[in-house]
Amino acid sequence: MESYYNPEDLIKFGEIGKNAPELAKKFFDYYGTVFAEGELTEREKALIALAVAHAVRCPYCIDSYTKTCLEKGSNLAEMTEAVHVASAISGGATLIHGMQMCRIAEKLSL
């Protein structure tokens, strides 16, 4: 095995519920509702999903939402900007947790 990531798994995602069909149905119903047009357009939701996919580092989601974003009319500049937003939020979250480190280090140093 060259890597844990196998792009062929993505096309089999619908099979994920074969051992728990009731739970899979609930998930896919919810998922479909979330991504339906609402206060946000399907295009906007796809950009958010692409950014989150990068933040949680899911190669399957990155593949899927890159394609979806393009299909919904986003361009590479918009998609890149969304990824930068995810990076800024992830970086900020990492840095703010440094305050916890400082607090603990100060407490233990006293």
FENSULMO-V425455 format. One record per run of one state. SS is the DSSP state (a for helix, b for strand, c for the rest). FROM is the first residue (numbers start at 1). TO is the last residue. If there is no record, write none. Layout:
ss = (SS & SS)
from = (FROM & FROM)
to = (TO & TO)
This chain:
ss = (c & a & c & a & c & a & c & a & c & a & c & a & c)
from = (1 & 7 & 11 & 13 & 18 & 21 & 36 & 42 & 56 & 59 & 72 & 76 & 110)
to = (6 & 10 & 12 & 17 & 20 & 35 & 41 & 55 & 58 & 71 & 75 & 109 & 110)
